[in-house]
C-alpha cells in the first residue's frame, strides 16, 4: 500500500493543447463575458464565473492531453485567469476608444498622464466603480477603492481557477497503460464508532481487520466514512487499485452537508483481493439503521 503521487510527466502534445486552450480559449471566453457584462454585471458572480471558466479550460486540456504535472496545470489555470480578466478590461478599453473619438490618447494624457491601455485603467479607476442594486444608483468606491476592488476580483478568479486546475493533474493515472483511472465505485461505509478502528487497521496494512468494519453506506448518521475504489480501465484488477476513504457529514434527516477525502492509497492486486475478501457479506437491508 502506498499513497498516490502524480508522476509530473507532460507530453509535448498535451502542453501545446494546454497552451492553446489557456490563451485562445480564455480570450474568447473573456470577450463573451464582456458582452454579457455590458447587459448586466453581478459582483462576485462574474469573478466566480471567470475563475470557473479558466480553471475548467485548464482542467479539460490537461485531462485530454494526459498531463500529470499539477504545477504546470495550476500555472495554466492562473495564466488563464489573467487572460480572461485582462480580456474583459481590454474589451472595455476598445469600446472606450471607439466611443471617445480620435483624441482619446490626448484626453488620457491630460487626465491621468498616461495614454493607451494603462492610461485607460487609471482613468477608469479615477472615475470609480459603483456598486449597488440593479436599477438604482450605486455607491462609488473612489479611485483607491476601485483598485482594491479589481484586486479582489482578480484574487477570486485566480483562487477558483487554480483550485479547479489542480484537480486535473491530481487524478489517478496508470503510467503503464497511459490511461486515467475510472471514476470511483462505492464499496461500503464505516459507522462513526468504527471509524478510528478502520483507519488504524488500514494504516497498519491489516486489510482483513480494516475490511471487517465495512458495512453498507449509512444514510442517517451524523458522520460516516464512505469507502470506494478506482481501477485502471485497461489493467482492471491486475494493476494497482486506488482505495479512497471519504468522510461524509449529514444532518439528522440524512442530507449530506459536506464530504472530504481523508485517505487515498494504492493497493497491489494481492492487497486488494485480501481486503475485498474480508468484507462482511451481510445484505444492505439488514445493516440499515
N, C-alpha and C positions, 0 to 999 in steps of 0.2 A: 504494500500500500504506500502510495506517495502522493503528495499534492501536485495538482496540475499547474504547469507554468508554460506560457506561450513560448515558442521557440525563438521568436524575434525575426523569423525569415519573412522576406517580402519579395516576390517575383517581380522582375522588371516590368512585365505587362500589367501587373497589379498596381505598381507605383504610377505608371502612366495613366491608368484608369482613375486612380485616386486623385492625381494632379488635375486631370481634365474636369473631373466632377467637382473638385474643390473650387476651381477658378470659374469655369464656364457655368456650371450648374448654379453656383451661388450668385453670380452676376445676373443670370436670367431670373432667378428667384427674387433677388433684390429689386429688379425692375418691376416685377409683378406686384410685390408687396408695396412698392412705392405708389403704383396706380391705385391699389386698394386703399392705401393710407390717405390719398387725396379725397376719397369719398368719406371715410371715417377712420380715425386713428384712436385706438383704445390703449391707454398707457398700461404698461406691464404685459398686456396680452400680446401686443405686437413684438416686443423683445423676446418673449417666450416662443412665439411662432417662428421668428428668425433663428433663434438658437436651435429649436427642434428641426428646422429645415436644414441648417448647416450640419448639425450632428447626424441627421438622418441620411444626408447625401454621403457623408464620410463613412457611415456605417455600411450603407449599401455597396459603396465602391470597394471598401476593404473586404467585405464578405464575399462579393462577387470576384474580386481579384485575389482572394486567398492570402491576404496579408495577415501575418501573425505577429505583428510588431505593435504593441499598444502605444508606444511613444510616437511612432510615425502616424498612427491613426488619430491620436489625440491632437497632434500638431496640425493635421489636415483639418480636423474639426474646428480648431481655434482659428486657423487661417481662413477657413470658410466663413466663420463668424465675422471676421474683419471684412471679408469681401462683401458679404451680404449687407452688412451695416453701412459700409462705405458706399456701396452702390445706391442705397436709398438716399443718402446725403448727396451723392453725385448726381442722381436724377433730379433732386430738388434744385441743385445748382444749375443744371441745364434749363430747367423750367424758369428759374430766376433770370438767367441770361436772356432767354427768349422774350421775357415779359418786360425787361428793363431797357431794351434798346441798345444802340451802338456804343453809348458812353458808359456802359456798365463798369468797366475797369477803372475809368476816371472817377466814377461815383464811389467805388470801393476804396480807392486811394484817398479820396477826400475824407471819407467817413472813418476808416479804420487803419489807413496807412499801408494796406496790402491789397493786391489785386488777385484775380484768379480764384481758385477753389478755397485757398487758405483765407483770403480776404472775405469770401462769401461766408465761411464758417464764423469768422469773427463778427461780421455784420449781423448774422442770424442770432448769435449769442447776445450781441448788443441789443437787438430787438426783444429778445427774451422769449421763452416758450411759455404759453399759457395753458394751465391745467384747470379743468372744470367739467361740469356736466354738459352733455350734448345739448346744443341749442341755447346755452347760456354763456355769458362772458366768464372766462376763467381767471384764475389768479396768475399773474405774470411772475415768473420765477426770477426775473432780472438776469443780468449777464453772468454773474458768478453762479447763481442757482442753475442756469441753463447748462453751463459747462459740467456742473456736478450731476445734473440730471442725465446728460448724454453719457457720462462715465458710468453711471449706474445702469443705464440701458445696455451699454457695451458689456459690462460685467455680467449681467444676467444672460446675455446672448452667449458669451464665452463659457460660462459655467454649464449652461444647458448643452451647448454643442460639444464641449469636452466630455461631459458625462455620458452622453449618448454614443459618441465616437469610441470611447474607451470600451464600451460593451462589445464592439465588433471583434477586435483582435483578441479579446479575452475569452471568446468562445473556444470550446474544446475542439482541437484539430488533430486528426490522425496523420502524422508525418509519413507513415508507411504507405498509406493509400491515397494521400493528398486529398482528403475529404473532411469536411466539417462533421462533427457528430450529429446524430439525430436529436430531435427535441426530447426533453425529459419524459420518461414514462413512470408514473407513480407505482411505488411498491407497497406502501402502507404507512401507518402512523405510529407514533410513540406517545403514550399518555404523559401528562406532566410529571406524575410521580415516578415514572421510569426513565425520564429524560436524561438525568445525570448518569444513571447506570449504563444506559445505551452509549452515551458519548465516551465514558471512561473505558468501556469494553472495546469500543471501536478504536480509541487511541492506543490501547494496548494490543491491538490487532487480534483480539479474541472475537473472531467473527461469529462463532457459534453462540456465544453469550450475548453479543450485541443483537443478533437476529432474533433471539428469543423474546426480546422486548417489543417486537413489532407486532402490531395488530392492524385492523382496518383503520382508515383515516377517521379520526374522531371529529364530529362536527359541532358538538355542543360543550366543548371545554374552553376555558379562558386562554389556555396556551398549550400547544402541542407541537411535536416535531413531525414533519412530513418527509418521508424518505422516497427518493426517486433515483432512477439510473438513466444513463445515456450511453448509447452504443455507436461505434463507427458503422455507417451503413454498408461498408464493404466487409470489414473484419467480423462484424457482429460479436458473438461471444468468444471468438478465437483471439480477439485483441484485448487491449486494456479497456476496462469499463469504468465510467465515471459514476461514483456514488455521491449523491447530493443530499445534504440534510438542511432543511429549511425550517425555521421557527415561524409558526403562524399564531397570531393573536386574534381572538374572536370576541365578540360581545356575548351577552347572556342568551341572545337569540341565535347564536351560531353564525352571525355575519362576520366575514373577515374584515379586520381593521387594518392589519399590515402584515407583511411577510418579509423575512430576510434570510439569506443563506448563511448558515453558521459553520458549515463544513463541506468541503469538496475534496474527494480523494479518488485516485485512480487505483483500481484493483486489478490484479492479474487474473486471468481466467480461472486459475485454481482458487484464489481467494474469493472470487465472485461466486463460484459454484458452492464453496463451503458456506458462504453467507446465505445464499438463496435456499440451500438445502435445510438450513436450521430454522427458517421462518415458520412459525406455527401455522398449521393448516386449518384453523377454525374458520368458519364461514363469517362473512362480514356482518350478517344479520345478528349472530349470536354475540358479537362484540359491541354493537351499537348501544350507547348509554344515553 
